[in-house]
Amino acid sequence: MVLVLCIGDMHIPHRVADLPPKFRSLLVPGKIQHVLCTGDVCVKETYDYLRSLCADVHAVRGNYDGDFAAGWPDAKTVKIGDFKFGLTHGHRVVPHGDVNALAAAQRAMNVDVLVSGTCRRWGAHKVEDRLIVNPGSATGAFVSEDPDANPSFVLIDVDGSRATCYVYELCGEEVKVEKVEYSKA
């Protein structure tokens, strides 16, 4: 069992002060083996927080990331277990969050699982025997396109050719967890 944290679009401190306290209490060092960050962490201190969770942090540059992220790529592939993960901020996928456009990006990257950000509402879709995951915004940072999006992140349990996604969504004061299962063909 390998735990992969998919997180992004935090916009700290530009739109919100910090992660919700309930998420901070769930995200503790030593439990997660890999972090896949879709960008828009905005400041180095937020990136350093992710590195405090585990040493293996992969990040792509979001459109609000500062100079500290100047060397981050727009897209990246990472091999974890039997899976090839693709990571992108998603701002170059048009229209944003469109499943067909994301599937085209996924095919171009030739990955089993595409983790894409920029849309603040989480989503997990099985398309063409592959998986597309959007962890949403870990802070619920307000954007005019989706003012009702709740804070969310995704933990993926990679076990051989199976990946079980656990979506953590903060609804009011309650953390709800939804499960999406995916097996590699």
Contacts in CASP RR format, 6 or more apart in sequence:
PFRMAT RR
TARGET T0000
AUTHOR 0000-0000-0000
METHOD contacts of the structure
MODEL  1
MVLVLCIGDMHIPHRVADLPPKFRSLLVPGKIQHVLCTGDVCVKETYDYL
RSLCADVHAVRGNYDGDFAAGWPDAKTVKIGDFKFGLTHGHRVVPHGDVN
ALAAAQRAMNVDVLVSGTCRRWGAHKVEDRLIVNPGSATGAFVSEDPDAN
PSFVLIDVDGSRATCYVYELCGEEVKVEKVEYSKA
1 157 0 8 1.000
1 158 0 8 1.000
1 159 0 8 1.000
2 33 0 8 1.000
2 34 0 8 1.000
2 80 0 8 1.000
2 81 0 8 1.000
2 157 0 8 1.000
2 158 0 8 1.000
2 159 0 8 1.000
3 31 0 8 1.000
3 32 0 8 1.000
3 33 0 8 1.000
3 34 0 8 1.000
3 155 0 8 1.000
3 156 0 8 1.000
3 157 0 8 1.000
3 158 0 8 1.000
4 32 0 8 1.000
4 33 0 8 1.000
4 34 0 8 1.000
4 35 0 8 1.000
4 36 0 8 1.000
4 80 0 8 1.000
4 85 0 8 1.000
4 155 0 8 1.000
4 156 0 8 1.000
4 157 0 8 1.000
4 158 0 8 1.000
5 27 0 8 1.000
5 32 0 8 1.000
5 34 0 8 1.000
5 35 0 8 1.000
5 36 0 8 1.000
5 53 0 8 1.000
5 54 0 8 1.000
5 153 0 8 1.000
5 154 0 8 1.000
5 155 0 8 1.000
6 36 0 8 1.000
6 38 0 8 1.000
6 115 0 8 1.000
6 133 0 8 1.000
6 135 0 8 1.000
6 153 0 8 1.000
6 154 0 8 1.000
6 155 0 8 1.000
6 156 0 8 1.000
7 35 0 8 1.000
7 36 0 8 1.000
7 37 0 8 1.000
7 38 0 8 1.000
7 50 0 8 1.000
7 135 0 8 1.000
7 138 0 8 1.000
7 153 0 8 1.000
7 154 0 8 1.000
8 37 0 8 1.000
8 38 0 8 1.000
8 39 0 8 1.000
8 40 0 8 1.000
8 41 0 8 1.000
8 117 0 8 1.000
8 135 0 8 1.000
8 136 0 8 1.000
8 137 0 8 1.000
8 138 0 8 1.000
8 153 0 8 1.000
9 38 0 8 1.000
9 39 0 8 1.000
9 40 0 8 1.000
9 117 0 8 1.000
9 118 0 8 1.000
9 120 0 8 1.000
9 135 0 8 1.000
9 136 0 8 1.000
9 137 0 8 1.000
9 138 0 8 1.000
9 139 0 8 1.000
9 140 0 8 1.000
9 141 0 8 1.000
10 16 0 8 1.000
10 19 0 8 1.000
10 40 0 8 1.000
10 41 0 8 1.000
10 42 0 8 1.000
10 46 0 8 1.000
10 137 0 8 1.000
10 138 0 8 1.000
10 139 0 8 1.000
10 141 0 8 1.000
11 40 0 8 1.000
11 42 0 8 1.000
11 64 0 8 1.000
11 137 0 8 1.000
11 139 0 8 1.000
11 141 0 8 1.000
12 18 0 8 1.000
12 19 0 8 1.000
12 41 0 8 1.000
12 42 0 8 1.000
12 43 0 8 1.000
12 45 0 8 1.000
12 46 0 8 1.000
12 139 0 8 1.000
13 42 0 8 1.000
13 43 0 8 1.000
14 42 0 8 1.000
14 64 0 8 1.000
15 139 0 8 1.000
15 141 0 8 1.000
15 142 0 8 1.000
16 139 0 8 1.000
16 140 0 8 1.000
16 141 0 8 1.000
18 24 0 8 1.000
18 139 0 8 1.000
19 27 0 8 1.000
19 49 0 8 1.000
19 138 0 8 1.000
19 139 0 8 1.000
19 151 0 8 1.000
20 139 0 8 1.000
20 151 0 8 1.000
20 170 0 8 1.000
22 170 0 8 1.000
22 173 0 8 1.000
22 175 0 8 1.000
23 138 0 8 1.000
23 151 0 8 1.000
23 153 0 8 1.000
23 168 0 8 1.000
23 170 0 8 1.000
23 175 0 8 1.000
26 168 0 8 1.000
26 175 0 8 1.000
27 53 0 8 1.000
27 153 0 8 1.000
28 53 0 8 1.000
29 52 0 8 1.000
29 53 0 8 1.000
29 54 0 8 1.000
30 53 0 8 1.000
30 54 0 8 1.000
31 53 0 8 1.000
32 53 0 8 1.000
32 54 0 8 1.000
32 155 0 8 1.000
33 54 0 8 1.000
33 56 0 8 1.000
34 54 0 8 1.000
34 56 0 8 1.000
34 57 0 8 1.000
34 58 0 8 1.000
34 78 0 8 1.000
34 80 0 8 1.000
35 50 0 8 1.000
35 51 0 8 1.000
35 53 0 8 1.000
35 54 0 8 1.000
35 56 0 8 1.000
35 57 0 8 1.000
35 58 0 8 1.000
35 59 0 8 1.000
36 58 0 8 1.000
36 59 0 8 1.000
36 78 0 8 1.000
36 85 0 8 1.000
36 87 0 8 1.000
36 115 0 8 1.000
37 47 0 8 1.000
37 50 0 8 1.000
37 57 0 8 1.000
37 58 0 8 1.000
37 59 0 8 1.000
37 60 0 8 1.000
37 87 0 8 1.000
38 59 0 8 1.000
38 60 0 8 1.000
38 62 0 8 1.000
38 87 0 8 1.000
38 88 0 8 1.000
38 89 0 8 1.000
38 90 0 8 1.000
38 115 0 8 1.000
38 116 0 8 1.000
38 117 0 8 1.000
38 118 0 8 1.000
38 134 0 8 1.000
38 135 0 8 1.000
39 59 0 8 1.000
39 60 0 8 1.000
39 61 0 8 1.000
39 62 0 8 1.000
39 65 0 8 1.000
39 69 0 8 1.000
39 72 0 8 1.000
39 89 0 8 1.000
39 117 0 8 1.000
40 62 0 8 1.000
40 63 0 8 1.000
40 64 0 8 1.000
40 65 0 8 1.000
40 89 0 8 1.000
40 117 0 8 1.000
40 118 0 8 1.000
41 47 0 8 1.000
41 50 0 8 1.000
41 59 0 8 1.000
41 65 0 8 1.000
41 69 0 8 1.000
42 64 0 8 1.000
42 65 0 8 1.000
42 66 0 8 1.000
43 66 0 8 1.000
43 68 0 8 1.000
44 68 0 8 1.000
47 57 0 8 1.000
47 59 0 8 1.000
47 68 0 8 1.000
47 69 0 8 1.000
50 57 0 8 1.000
50 59 0 8 1.000
51 57 0 8 1.000
58 76 0 8 1.000
58 78 0 8 1.000
58 87 0 8 1.000
59 69 0 8 1.000
59 72 0 8 1.000
59 87 0 8 1.000
60 72 0 8 1.000
60 73 0 8 1.000
60 74 0 8 1.000
60 75 0 8 1.000
60 76 0 8 1.000
60 87 0 8 1.000
60 88 0 8 1.000
60 89 0 8 1.000
61 69 0 8 1.000
61 70 0 8 1.000
61 71 0 8 1.000
61 72 0 8 1.000
61 73 0 8 1.000
61 74 0 8 1.000
61 89 0 8 1.000
62 69 0 8 1.000
62 72 0 8 1.000
62 89 0 8 1.000
62 91 0 8 1.000
62 118 0 8 1.000
63 89 0 8 1.000
63 91 0 8 1.000
63 118 0 8 1.000
65 72 0 8 1.000
74 88 0 8 1.000
74 89 0 8 1.000
74 92 0 8 1.000
75 86 0 8 1.000
75 87 0 8 1.000
75 88 0 8 1.000
75 105 0 8 1.000
75 109 0 8 1.000
76 86 0 8 1.000
76 87 0 8 1.000
76 88 0 8 1.000
77 84 0 8 1.000
77 85 0 8 1.000
77 86 0 8 1.000
77 87 0 8 1.000
77 109 0 8 1.000
77 111 0 8 1.000
78 84 0 8 1.000
78 85 0 8 1.000
78 86 0 8 1.000
78 87 0 8 1.000
79 85 0 8 1.000
80 158 0 8 1.000
81 158 0 8 1.000
81 160 0 8 1.000
82 158 0 8 1.000
82 160 0 8 1.000
82 161 0 8 1.000
82 184 0 8 1.000
83 112 0 8 1.000
83 113 0 8 1.000
83 158 0 8 1.000
83 163 0 8 1.000
83 184 0 8 1.000
84 110 0 8 1.000
84 111 0 8 1.000
84 112 0 8 1.000
84 113 0 8 1.000
85 111 0 8 1.000
85 112 0 8 1.000
85 113 0 8 1.000
85 114 0 8 1.000
85 115 0 8 1.000
86 106 0 8 1.000
86 109 0 8 1.000
86 111 0 8 1.000
86 113 0 8 1.000
86 114 0 8 1.000
86 115 0 8 1.000
87 114 0 8 1.000
87 115 0 8 1.000
87 116 0 8 1.000
88 105 0 8 1.000
88 109 0 8 1.000
88 114 0 8 1.000
88 115 0 8 1.000
88 116 0 8 1.000
88 117 0 8 1.000
89 116 0 8 1.000
89 117 0 8 1.000
89 118 0 8 1.000
90 96 0 8 1.000
90 97 0 8 1.000
90 105 0 8 1.000
90 116 0 8 1.000
90 117 0 8 1.000
90 118 0 8 1.000
91 118 0 8 1.000
93 101 0 8 1.000
93 102 0 8 1.000
93 105 0 8 1.000
93 116 0 8 1.000
93 118 0 8 1.000
94 101 0 8 1.000
95 101 0 8 1.000
96 118 0 8 1.000
96 119 0 8 1.000
96 145 0 8 1.000
97 116 0 8 1.000
97 118 0 8 1.000
97 119 0 8 1.000
97 134 0 8 1.000
99 125 0 8 1.000
99 127 0 8 1.000
99 132 0 8 1.000
102 114 0 8 1.000
102 116 0 8 1.000
102 125 0 8 1.000
102 127 0 8 1.000
102 132 0 8 1.000
103 127 0 8 1.000
103 128 0 8 1.000
103 130 0 8 1.000
103 132 0 8 1.000
105 114 0 8 1.000
105 116 0 8 1.000
106 114 0 8 1.000
106 127 0 8 1.000
106 130 0 8 1.000
106 132 0 8 1.000
107 128 0 8 1.000
111 130 0 8 1.000
112 130 0 8 1.000
112 131 0 8 1.000
112 184 0 8 1.000
113 130 0 8 1.000
113 131 0 8 1.000
113 132 0 8 1.000
113 133 0 8 1.000
113 156 0 8 1.000
113 163 0 8 1.000
113 182 0 8 1.000
114 130 0 8 1.000
114 131 0 8 1.000
114 132 0 8 1.000
114 133 0 8 1.000
115 133 0 8 1.000
115 134 0 8 1.000
115 135 0 8 1.000
115 154 0 8 1.000
116 132 0 8 1.000
116 133 0 8 1.000
116 134 0 8 1.000
117 134 0 8 1.000
117 135 0 8 1.000
117 136 0 8 1.000
119 134 0 8 1.000
119 136 0 8 1.000
119 146 0 8 1.000
120 136 0 8 1.000
120 137 0 8 1.000
120 140 0 8 1.000
120 141 0 8 1.000
120 143 0 8 1.000
120 145 0 8 1.000
120 146 0 8 1.000
120 149 0 8 1.000
121 134 0 8 1.000
121 136 0 8 1.000
121 146 0 8 1.000
121 149 0 8 1.000
121 150 0 8 1.000
121 152 0 8 1.000
122 134 0 8 1.000
122 135 0 8 1.000
122 136 0 8 1.000
122 152 0 8 1.000
122 154 0 8 1.000
122 167 0 8 1.000
122 169 0 8 1.000
123 132 0 8 1.000
123 133 0 8 1.000
123 134 0 8 1.000
123 136 0 8 1.000
123 167 0 8 1.000
124 131 0 8 1.000
124 132 0 8 1.000
124 133 0 8 1.000
124 134 0 8 1.000
124 154 0 8 1.000
124 165 0 8 1.000
124 167 0 8 1.000
124 180 0 8 1.000
125 131 0 8 1.000
125 132 0 8 1.000
126 132 0 8 1.000
126 182 0 8 1.000
129 185 0 8 1.000
131 163 0 8 1.000
131 165 0 8 1.000
131 180 0 8 1.000
131 182 0 8 1.000
133 154 0 8 1.000
133 156 0 8 1.000
133 165 0 8 1.000
135 152 0 8 1.000
135 153 0 8 1.000
135 154 0 8 1.000
135 167 0 8 1.000
136 149 0 8 1.000
136 152 0 8 1.000
136 153 0 8 1.000
137 149 0 8 1.000
137 151 0 8 1.000
137 152 0 8 1.000
138 151 0 8 1.000
138 152 0 8 1.000
138 153 0 8 1.000
139 151 0 8 1.000
140 149 0 8 1.000
140 150 0 8 1.000
140 151 0 8 1.000
140 152 0 8 1.000
140 170 0 8 1.000
143 149 0 8 1.000
150 169 0 8 1.000
150 170 0 8 1.000
150 171 0 8 1.000
150 172 0 8 1.000
151 169 0 8 1.000
151 170 0 8 1.000
152 167 0 8 1.000
152 168 0 8 1.000
152 169 0 8 1.000
152 170 0 8 1.000
153 167 0 8 1.000
153 168 0 8 1.000
154 165 0 8 1.000
154 166 0 8 1.000
154 167 0 8 1.000
154 168 0 8 1.000
155 165 0 8 1.000
155 166 0 8 1.000
155 168 0 8 1.000
156 163 0 8 1.000
156 164 0 8 1.000
156 165 0 8 1.000
156 166 0 8 1.000
157 163 0 8 1.000
157 164 0 8 1.000
157 166 0 8 1.000
161 183 0 8 1.000
161 184 0 8 1.000
162 181 0 8 1.000
162 182 0 8 1.000
162 183 0 8 1.000
162 184 0 8 1.000
163 181 0 8 1.000
163 182 0 8 1.000
163 183 0 8 1.000
163 184 0 8 1.000
164 179 0 8 1.000
164 180 0 8 1.000
164 181 0 8 1.000
164 182 0 8 1.000
165 179 0 8 1.000
165 180 0 8 1.000
165 181 0 8 1.000
165 182 0 8 1.000
166 177 0 8 1.000
166 178 0 8 1.000
166 179 0 8 1.000
167 177 0 8 1.000
167 178 0 8 1.000
167 179 0 8 1.000
167 180 0 8 1.000
168 175 0 8 1.000
168 176 0 8 1.000
168 177 0 8 1.000
169 175 0 8 1.000
169 176 0 8 1.000
169 177 0 8 1.000
169 178 0 8 1.000
170 176 0 8 1.000
END
